[in-house]
Amino acid sequence: MEKVKGIGGVFIYANDVKALADWYALHFGLTFQCYTPEKCYGLEFCYYDADNLSKKTHTVFSIMAAKTSLPAERREFMINYRVDDLEKFLAQLQSRGIAIEKREEYDYGLFAWIADPEGNRIELYQPLIEPTCQSS
């Protein structure tokens, strides 16, 4: 059976992306890269795969601009789950009646989106390249 291998990324949507990235930098000691000013700041947490200690892997942490203004009582976020074989995993989900919302392919990975029973969006990710993680 195909299974989730770990969390590929955590994405927080914010009204003031820079201020939130600055807050995490100040209080958590994180160093963000500015991918797109005022739209996206991110970093990678690097570690070795538990099943193969010679293989490096990572978890992305990004703060991204919300598409619409978020009220104080409601914030959005999405967890990205890493899988070994996205196509097999999606076939398994579809066979259980789970709809695939969207798929995208980039040079660094394959992505697909589904929703849980509460309507929370889930991103599935199959990496295609080894991460370029740097030591802190």
LINQUI-V412094 format. One line per field, one symbol per residue. phi: phi as a letter, one per 20 degrees, with the letter a starting at -180 (. if undefined). psi: psi as a letter, one per 30 degrees, with the letter a starting at -180 (. if undefined). burial: I if it has 16 or more other C-alpha atoms within 10 Angstrom, else O. A space follows every 50 residues. Layout:
phi = ???
psi = ???
burial = ???
This chain:
phi = .fbferefaccdecfcffffffffffedmedeeefbgmcbcbbcedadff ebfedfbbceccdcfffcfefgeccdbbeddecfcffffffffffdnefe facbccferdcbcccefenffcddbdfdcffdfdfe
psi = kklkfajelkjkkleieeeeeeeeeeffgkjlkjejkgekkllkkklkke fjffkkllkkjkklkkelkklefklklkkjkklejeeeeeeeeefggkkj elklklfflkllklklffgkkkkkkjkflklhklk.
burial = OOOOOIIIIIIIIIIOIIOIIIOOOOOOOIIIOIOOOOIIIIIIIIOOOO OOOOOOIIIOIIIIIIOOOOOOOOOOIOIIIIIIOIOOIIOOOOOOOOOO OOOOOOOOOIIIIIOOOOOOIIIIIIIOOOIOOOOO
